Amino acid sequence: MVLSRVSAAFRSFFSILFRGVLPDDVASEFGFTKAKPTPEAVTQEQPKVSDGALQILHLLQRDSRLIDFLMEDITSFADDQIGAAVRTLHTESKASLARHFTLNPVIDGVEGTYQKLDSSKIPDPNRIKLIGNVPANGKVGGGTLRHRGWMVSSVNLPPLGKQDPTILAPAELEVE
């Protein structure tokens, strides 16, 4: 009995992890039944993770023409022409980010200055990347801040419409 429950637990764990569903025989063994999908659930497509990434690219293209700039061959332009284009791109991209995201530094300090850390703990590598002469145990008391890092504290994206998320900017055709 115990062995079958352990087996069922492992099978359930890996099935949910890799397929996103509980095996039918395990579900019925524990008295669970599959809910019948409602007509609403069948017709409504769930957004994919990539949709959000494409939506952000769409917004940056719409607001600042970022993709147009990055896909342009700029080798033939003079540095002052590129500088003028980048200044506009920077201003418009920054405004677009500020409109849709609240960004904060991971460490709110001045780059190039010493920052103290709790030496009794290993810093979370998702938040703080240790570089330089890092001790083998990973515990440090502090160091020179080379980059403050960025984190998002809020997201305010418009709802996904019915448009094709892979179209970042429609082609424009002038009719004469």
One Martini backbone bead per residue (centre of mass of N, CA, C, O) as a GRO file, in nm:
protein
  176
    1MET     BB    1   0.060   0.061  -0.024
    2VAL     BB    2   0.298   0.257   0.018
    3LEU     BB    3   0.435   0.200  -0.256
    4SER     BB    4   0.195   0.298  -0.434
    5ARG     BB    5   0.199   0.590  -0.326
    6VAL     BB    6   0.487   0.657  -0.407
    7SER     BB    7   0.450   0.599  -0.703
    8ALA     BB    8   0.217   0.801  -0.746
    9ALA     BB    9   0.376   1.051  -0.661
   10PHE     BB   10   0.597   1.039  -0.878
   11ARG     BB   11   0.415   1.029  -1.126
   12SER     BB   12   0.267   1.292  -1.064
   13PHE     BB   13   0.500   1.486  -1.052
   14PHE     BB   14   0.614   1.432  -1.348
   15SER     BB   15   0.352   1.483  -1.499
   16ILE     BB   16   0.310   1.774  -1.406
   17LEU     BB   17   0.587   1.887  -1.487
   18PHE     BB   18   0.582   1.783  -1.809
   19ARG     BB   19   0.241   1.792  -1.876
   20GLY     BB   20   0.022   1.920  -1.659
   21VAL     BB   21  -0.089   1.632  -1.550
   22LEU     BB   22  -0.283   1.394  -1.410
   23PRO     BB   23  -0.309   1.084  -1.389
   24ASP     BB   24  -0.590   0.902  -1.432
   25ASP     BB   25  -0.542   0.663  -1.228
   26VAL     BB   26  -0.471   0.844  -0.986
   27ALA     BB   27  -0.724   1.015  -0.977
   28SER     BB   28  -0.928   0.776  -0.940
   29GLU     BB   29  -0.798   0.654  -0.679
   30PHE     BB   30  -0.868   0.952  -0.526
   31GLY     BB   31  -1.158   1.064  -0.657
   32PHE     BB   32  -1.095   1.198  -0.927
   33THR     BB   33  -1.235   1.409  -1.181
   34LYS     BB   34  -1.295   1.522  -1.482
   35ALA     BB   35  -1.363   1.812  -1.612
   36LYS     BB   36  -1.582   1.957  -1.810
   37PRO     BB   37  -1.568   2.154  -2.063
   38THR     BB   38  -1.650   2.454  -2.142
   39PRO     BB   39  -1.725   2.642  -2.409
   40GLU     BB   40  -1.547   2.877  -2.313
   41ALA     BB   41  -1.279   2.713  -2.266
   42VAL     BB   42  -1.247   2.613  -2.561
   43THR     BB   43  -1.233   2.907  -2.712
   44GLN     BB   44  -1.023   3.002  -2.505
   45GLU     BB   45  -0.709   3.127  -2.539
   46GLN     BB   46  -0.411   3.098  -2.399
   47PRO     BB   47  -0.156   3.268  -2.310
   48LYS     BB   48   0.166   3.301  -2.384
   49VAL     BB   49   0.473   3.387  -2.286
   50SER     BB   50   0.553   3.512  -2.566
   51ASP     BB   51   0.334   3.733  -2.581
   52GLY     BB   52   0.470   3.935  -2.384
   53ALA     BB   53   0.728   3.977  -2.545
   54LEU     BB   54   0.586   4.074  -2.804
   55GLN     BB   55   0.440   4.312  -2.672
   56ILE     BB   56   0.694   4.470  -2.597
   57LEU     BB   57   0.806   4.497  -2.882
   58HIS     BB   58   0.559   4.645  -2.992
   59LEU     BB   59   0.580   4.894  -2.807
   60LEU     BB   60   0.872   4.979  -2.889
   61GLN     BB   61   0.800   5.017  -3.185
   62ARG     BB   62   0.564   5.217  -3.161
   63ASP     BB   63   0.715   5.438  -2.970
   64SER     BB   64   1.047   5.409  -3.108
   65ARG     BB   65   1.150   5.216  -3.337
   66LEU     BB   66   1.355   4.990  -3.248
   67ILE     BB   67   1.360   4.777  -3.475
   68ASP     BB   68   1.433   4.962  -3.705
   69PHE     BB   69   1.706   5.043  -3.588
   70LEU     BB   70   1.833   4.752  -3.546
   71MET     BB   71   1.783   4.666  -3.865
   72GLU     BB   72   1.966   4.879  -3.949
   73ASP     BB   73   2.220   4.993  -4.158
   74ILE     BB   74   2.478   5.205  -3.999
   75THR     BB   75   2.763   5.218  -4.152
   76SER     BB   76   2.697   5.483  -4.347
   77PHE     BB   77   2.678   5.654  -4.101
   78ALA     BB   78   2.731   5.906  -3.907
   79ASP     BB   79   2.783   5.963  -3.579
   80ASP     BB   80   2.585   6.209  -3.558
   81GLN     BB   81   2.339   6.060  -3.674
   82ILE     BB   82   2.330   5.834  -3.466
   83GLY     BB   83   2.313   6.011  -3.214
   84ALA     BB   84   2.040   6.143  -3.285
   85ALA     BB   85   1.879   5.878  -3.299
   86VAL     BB   86   1.945   5.774  -3.010
   87ARG     BB   87   1.822   6.003  -2.848
   88THR     BB   88   1.531   5.949  -2.937
   89LEU     BB   89   1.518   5.649  -2.866
   90HIS     BB   90   1.575   5.682  -2.567
   91THR     BB   91   1.337   5.863  -2.488
   92GLU     BB   92   1.105   5.675  -2.598
   93SER     BB   93   1.182   5.411  -2.449
   94LYS     BB   94   1.174   5.520  -2.161
   95ALA     BB   95   0.876   5.607  -2.168
   96SER     BB   96   0.762   5.325  -2.226
   97LEU     BB   97   0.868   5.183  -1.975
   98ALA     BB   98   0.735   5.380  -1.767
   99ARG     BB   99   0.437   5.316  -1.860
  100HIS     BB  100   0.467   4.975  -1.803
  101PHE     BB  101   0.698   5.012  -1.576
  102THR     BB  102   0.846   4.944  -1.257
  103LEU     BB  103   1.171   5.046  -1.183
  104ASN     BB  104   1.437   4.901  -0.982
  105PRO     BB  105   1.694   4.869  -0.794
  106VAL     BB  106   1.856   4.626  -0.627
  107ILE     BB  107   2.084   4.840  -0.560
  108ASP     BB  108   2.069   5.147  -0.380
  109GLY     BB  109   2.344   5.280  -0.534
  110VAL     BB  110   2.666   5.381  -0.607
  111GLU     BB  111   2.859   5.346  -0.851
  112GLY     BB  112   3.187   5.267  -0.714
  113THR     BB  113   3.094   5.180  -0.436
  114TYR     BB  114   3.066   5.063  -0.125
  115GLN     BB  115   2.898   4.751  -0.030
  116LYS     BB  116   2.718   4.611   0.217
  117LEU     BB  117   2.694   4.279   0.348
  118ASP     BB  118   2.578   3.983   0.462
  119SER     BB  119   2.825   3.758   0.578
  120SER     BB  120   2.628   3.507   0.669
  121LYS     BB  121   2.537   3.516   0.364
  122ILE     BB  122   2.441   3.413   0.059
  123PRO     BB  123   2.379   3.557  -0.215
  124ASP     BB  124   2.143   3.597  -0.442
  125PRO     BB  125   2.202   3.521  -0.778
  126ASN     BB  126   1.947   3.678  -0.893
  127ARG     BB  127   2.043   3.962  -0.753
  128ILE     BB  128   2.361   3.880  -0.705
  129LYS     BB  129   2.667   3.921  -0.875
  130LEU     BB  130   2.965   3.777  -0.830
  131ILE     BB  131   3.282   3.936  -0.868
  132GLY     BB  132   3.601   3.825  -0.877
  133ASN     BB  133   3.723   3.758  -0.546
  134VAL     BB  134   3.565   3.479  -0.469
  135PRO     BB  135   3.484   3.286  -0.232
  136ALA     BB  136   3.411   2.954  -0.200
  137ASN     BB  137   3.153   3.009   0.002
  138GLY     BB  138   3.018   3.306  -0.098
  139LYS     BB  139   3.098   3.487   0.139
  140VAL     BB  140   3.036   3.839   0.190
  141GLY     BB  141   3.070   4.182   0.307
  142GLY     BB  142   3.148   4.307   0.021
  143GLY     BB  143   3.166   4.575  -0.239
  144THR     BB  144   3.190   4.693  -0.552
  145LEU     BB  145   2.967   4.869  -0.737
  146ARG     BB  146   2.899   4.806  -1.084
  147HIS     BB  147   2.583   4.721  -1.067
  148ARG     BB  148   2.252   4.769  -0.963
  149GLY     BB  149   2.037   4.671  -1.118
  150TRP     BB  150   1.712   4.517  -1.209
  151MET     BB  151   1.361   4.560  -1.120
  152VAL     BB  152   1.024   4.465  -1.103
  153SER     BB  153   0.725   4.604  -0.939
  154SER     BB  154   0.554   4.673  -1.210
  155VAL     BB  155   0.278   4.596  -1.441
  156ASN     BB  156   0.126   4.780  -1.745
  157LEU     BB  157  -0.034   4.610  -1.961
  158PRO     BB  158  -0.214   4.569  -2.211
  159PRO     BB  159  -0.443   4.395  -2.335
  160LEU     BB  160  -0.489   4.131  -2.523
  161GLY     BB  161  -0.586   4.098  -2.822
  162LYS     BB  162  -0.672   3.967  -3.147
  163GLN     BB  163  -0.404   3.998  -3.238
  164ASP     BB  164  -0.113   3.918  -3.380
  165PRO     BB  165   0.175   3.881  -3.188
  166THR     BB  166   0.387   3.856  -3.440
  167ILE     BB  167   0.295   4.147  -3.507
  168LEU     BB  168   0.481   4.435  -3.447
  169ALA     BB  169   0.447   4.565  -3.745
  170PRO     BB  170   0.297   4.692  -3.990
  171ALA     BB  171   0.278   4.737  -4.297
  172GLU     BB  172   0.332   5.015  -4.521
  173LEU     BB  173   0.095   5.142  -4.772
  174GLU     BB  174   0.099   5.367  -5.024
  175VAL     BB  175  -0.170   5.522  -5.181
  176GLU     BB  176  -0.223   5.698  -5.508
   0.00000   0.00000   0.00000
